[in-house]
Amino acid sequence: MSQTRYARRRRRASTSRSRLAALLGFLMIAVLGLTSTPQQAVAADPVLLSQGKAATASSTENAGSPASAAVDGDTGTRWSSAFSDPQ
């Protein structure tokens, strides 16, 4: 009978230790997760490598849409080619 009691105590102690270890592990992960804040990504201003560079075109639709308008950085201007439909 004493062996049975000893075995029960040993199982209880083992179960208690396992639960305690799991609880401590969870708490460590929770504390580390709360203390280490993720770094916020800072978006850099877009760099337009073509802005202000020389632009050439084989054709233009009219004088109001030169090739330089494609790289001037102004969203109100545009470049367009001359219409062609050689079918």
C-alpha positions in Angstrom: 0.0 0.0 0.0 2.8 2.4 0.7 4.2 2.0 -2.8 0.8 3.0 -4.2 0.8 6.2 -2.1 4.3 7.0 -3.1 3.5 6.5 -6.8 0.5 8.8 -6.5 2.5 11.5 -4.8 5.2 11.2 -7.4 2.6 11.5 -10.3 1.0 14.6 -8.6 4.4 16.3 -8.2 5.3 15.5 -11.8 2.0 16.9 -13.0 2.3 20.0 -10.8 5.8 20.6 -12.1 4.7 20.3 -15.7 1.9 22.7 -15.2 4.1 25.2 -13.4 6.8 25.0 -16.1 4.1 25.5 -18.8 2.7 28.5 -16.9 6.1 30.1 -16.4 6.9 29.6 -20.1 3.7 31.2 -21.1 4.3 34.1 -18.8 7.8 34.6 -20.1 6.6 34.7 -23.7 3.8 37.1 -22.7 6.2 39.5 -20.9 8.7 39.4 -23.7 5.9 40.1 -26.3 4.7 43.1 -24.3 8.1 44.6 -23.7 9.5 44.3 -27.1 7.6 46.7 -29.3 7.9 46.2 -33.1 9.7 48.9 -35.0 7.4 51.0 -37.1 8.5 51.1 -40.7 9.0 54.6 -41.9 8.2 55.0 -45.6 10.8 57.0 -47.4 9.8 59.7 -49.9 9.8 58.2 -53.4 12.8 59.1 -55.4 12.0 59.8 -59.0 15.3 59.0 -60.8 14.0 60.3 -64.1 12.7 63.6 -62.8 14.4 66.6 -64.5 16.4 64.4 -66.9 16.5 64.9 -70.6 13.7 63.0 -72.5 13.4 62.4 -76.2 10.6 61.0 -78.2 10.2 59.8 -81.8 7.0 61.8 -82.1 4.6 64.1 -80.2 0.9 64.6 -80.6 1.2 68.4 -80.5 3.3 71.1 -79.0 1.4 70.9 -75.8 2.6 67.4 -75.0 6.4 67.3 -75.4 8.5 64.4 -74.2 9.9 66.4 -71.3 6.4 66.4 -69.8 6.7 62.7 -69.1 9.5 63.3 -66.5 8.7 66.8 -65.2 7.1 65.5 -61.9 3.9 67.5 -62.6 0.8 65.3 -62.6 -1.1 67.9 -64.7 1.2 67.5 -67.7 1.6 64.5 -70.0 3.4 63.3 -73.1 1.6 61.6 -76.0 2.7 60.3 -79.3 1.4 61.1 -82.7 -1.5 58.9 -83.8 -0.5 56.2 -86.2 -2.4 53.1 -87.4 -0.5 51.5 -90.2 -2.6 48.5 -91.0 
